[in-house]
Amino acid sequence: MTNLKQTTSTHISNHIHEWWHRHQMVKTYILDQLFAEWFIKSLLPSMTKDVAKGVVVEEQVITRSQYLDSIYTQFGTLYDTIPNAPRLAFTIPPPPK
């Protein structure tokens, strides 16, 4: 799991698909927070800081990475052009009880 790295030519959906494929091959119990941390580290450096803010559950990290990839695609290269542009404030609501 720790060897998987997203490249600039790998779309986020393909990266997530490969992540889940490898996750299913793990046959021992590993804390979800550890999987979340590993997934964050597998992303492109430009995305890791934004994805990591305030999430600790693997599913939230993956959902947030998909959301942010969509936003980044819509904005194009905003942060490449304006590196100090304000980052989106994004929070995931807690699951319903």
Number of C-alpha atoms within 10 A of each C-alpha: 15 10 8 15 17 20 13 9 6 12 12 21 13 11 18 20 11 14 20 12 11 12 12 8 9 10 7 6 6 9 10 13 15 13 20 20 18 18 26 23 19 21 21 15 12 10 16 17 13 17 23 18 13 12 17 16 15 19 15 18 24 20 14 20 23 17 15 18 17 13 12 14 11 10 10 11 11 13 14 10 9 9 10 9 10 8 10 9 7 13 11 11 7 6 5 4 3
